[in-house]
Amino acid sequence: MFLILLKYVRPLDQVEAHLAAHREYLRRRYADGSFLMSGRMEPRTGGVILARTSNREAAEAMMREDPFHTAGVAEYTLVEFHPTMTAPALAAFKVQ
């Protein structure tokens, strides 16, 4: 599992210019099963994505495809973790 933290590095109006493309990117990743959860930070300084990929290289490749990345409006921090405890509804994602 990976926690992807996005930090906006350009003014919000520049970020919003790429928001529709970013949301389409998110939809594709949800459809292929890579993304499990995402949303804006509060205050609105970036976003958070919970992702499931086979390895770090795959997660990094996914980040590079994000229109926010290609437009240079966000920086990314990637945190790999192994969920050993979960709420019952998320038990399928637990590492055995």
C-alpha contacts under 8 A as a table, 3 or more apart, distances in Angstrom:
res1	aa1	res2	aa2	distance
1	M	50	L	7.30
1	M	51	A	5.82
1	M	52	R	4.73
1	M	53	T	6.54
1	M	80	E	5.88
1	M	81	F	5.53
1	M	82	H	6.13
1	M	83	P	7.40
2	F	50	L	5.94
2	F	51	A	5.09
2	F	52	R	6.23
2	F	53	T	7.58
2	F	59	A	7.45
2	F	78	L	6.58
2	F	79	V	5.45
2	F	80	E	4.48
2	F	81	F	6.05
3	L	48	V	7.06
3	L	49	I	5.88
3	L	50	L	4.87
3	L	51	A	6.32
3	L	78	L	5.94
3	L	79	V	5.00
3	L	80	E	6.41
3	L	81	F	7.67
4	I	48	V	5.70
4	I	49	I	4.99
4	I	50	L	6.36
4	I	51	A	7.30
4	I	76	Y	6.68
4	I	77	T	5.80
4	I	78	L	4.77
4	I	79	V	6.37
5	L	46	G	7.40
5	L	47	G	5.97
5	L	48	V	4.77
5	L	49	I	6.59
5	L	76	Y	5.59
5	L	77	T	5.03
5	L	78	L	6.45
6	L	46	G	4.96
6	L	47	G	4.90
6	L	48	V	6.15
6	L	74	A	6.00
6	L	75	E	5.67
6	L	76	Y	4.73
6	L	77	T	6.59
7	K	45	T	5.98
7	K	46	G	4.30
7	K	47	G	6.73
7	K	74	A	5.27
7	K	75	E	5.22
7	K	76	Y	6.41
8	Y	11	P	7.54
8	Y	12	L	7.70
8	Y	15	V	7.30
8	Y	45	T	5.65
8	Y	46	G	5.08
8	Y	73	V	5.75
8	Y	74	A	4.28
8	Y	75	E	6.46
9	V	72	G	7.74
9	V	73	V	5.36
9	V	74	A	5.19
9	V	75	E	6.66
10	R	14	Q	6.27
10	R	15	V	6.67
10	R	72	G	7.90
10	R	73	V	5.10
10	R	74	A	7.16
11	P	14	Q	5.50
11	P	15	V	6.56
12	L	15	V	4.89
12	L	16	E	6.05
13	D	16	E	5.10
13	D	17	A	6.35
14	Q	17	A	5.21
14	Q	18	H	7.19
14	Q	73	V	7.03
15	V	18	H	5.63
15	V	19	L	6.47
15	V	68	F	7.18
15	V	73	V	5.81
15	V	74	A	7.94
16	E	19	L	4.78
16	E	20	A	7.88
17	A	20	A	7.63
18	H	21	A	5.52
18	H	22	H	6.15
18	H	67	P	6.62
18	H	68	F	6.47
18	H	71	A	7.64
19	L	22	H	4.94
19	L	23	R	6.09
19	L	68	F	7.83
20	A	23	R	5.18
20	A	24	E	6.31
21	A	24	E	5.09
21	A	25	Y	6.22
21	A	67	P	6.16
22	H	25	Y	5.00
22	H	26	L	6.26
22	H	66	D	6.26
22	H	67	P	5.36
22	H	68	F	6.35
23	R	26	L	4.93
23	R	27	R	6.21
24	E	27	R	5.01
24	E	28	R	6.35
25	Y	28	R	5.25
25	Y	29	R	6.40
25	Y	65	E	7.97
25	Y	66	D	6.35
25	Y	67	P	7.40
26	L	29	R	5.13
26	L	30	Y	6.16
26	L	35	F	7.54
27	R	30	Y	5.10
27	R	31	A	6.09
28	R	31	A	5.03
28	R	32	D	6.32
29	R	32	D	5.19
29	R	33	G	6.23
29	R	34	S	5.27
29	R	35	F	5.53
30	Y	33	G	5.09
30	Y	34	S	5.90
30	Y	35	F	4.87
30	Y	36	L	6.67
31	A	34	S	7.72
32	D	35	F	7.95
33	G	36	L	7.15
33	G	52	R	7.56
34	S	51	A	5.54
34	S	52	R	5.03
34	S	53	T	6.04
35	F	38	S	7.60
35	F	49	I	7.02
35	F	50	L	5.99
35	F	51	A	4.38
35	F	52	R	6.15
36	L	49	I	7.64
36	L	50	L	5.55
36	L	51	A	5.74
36	L	52	R	7.17
37	M	49	I	5.78
37	M	50	L	5.10
37	M	51	A	7.32
38	S	47	G	7.31
38	S	48	V	5.44
38	S	49	I	4.23
38	S	50	L	6.19
39	G	47	G	5.59
39	G	48	V	5.55
39	G	49	I	6.74
40	R	44	R	6.28
40	R	45	T	7.86
40	R	46	G	6.02
40	R	47	G	4.20
40	R	48	V	6.36
41	M	44	R	5.17
41	M	45	T	6.09
41	M	46	G	5.38
41	M	47	G	4.86
41	M	48	V	6.73
42	E	45	T	6.98
44	R	47	G	7.72
46	G	74	A	7.53
51	A	59	A	7.78
53	T	56	R	7.55
53	T	58	A	6.34
53	T	59	A	6.15
54	S	58	A	6.63
55	N	58	A	5.48
55	N	59	A	6.55
56	R	59	A	5.02
56	R	60	E	6.13
56	R	80	E	7.48
57	E	60	E	5.08
57	E	61	A	6.14
58	A	61	A	5.04
58	A	62	M	6.24
59	A	62	M	5.10
59	A	63	M	6.36
60	E	63	M	5.11
60	E	64	R	6.39
60	E	78	L	7.81
61	A	64	R	5.18
61	A	65	E	6.62
62	M	65	E	5.26
62	M	66	D	6.86
63	M	66	D	5.44
63	M	69	H	7.01
63	M	76	Y	7.55
64	R	69	H	5.90
64	R	70	T	6.83
65	E	69	H	6.99
65	E	70	T	6.96
66	D	69	H	5.24
66	D	70	T	6.47
67	P	70	T	4.99
67	P	71	A	5.90
68	F	71	A	5.26
68	F	72	G	6.11
68	F	73	V	5.38
68	F	74	A	5.65
69	H	72	G	5.03
69	H	73	V	6.37
69	H	74	A	5.78
69	H	75	E	6.99
72	G	75	E	7.60
82	H	94	K	7.56
82	H	95	V	6.16
83	P	86	T	6.95
83	P	93	F	7.05
83	P	94	K	5.10
83	P	95	V	5.64
84	T	94	K	5.38
84	T	95	V	5.34
84	T	96	Q	7.08
85	M	91	A	7.89
85	M	94	K	6.32
86	T	89	A	7.79
86	T	90	L	5.71
86	T	91	A	5.67
86	T	93	F	7.81
86	T	94	K	6.44
87	A	90	L	5.43
87	A	91	A	6.44
88	P	91	A	5.21
89	A	92	A	7.88
90	L	93	F	5.82
90	L	94	K	7.33
91	A	94	K	5.37
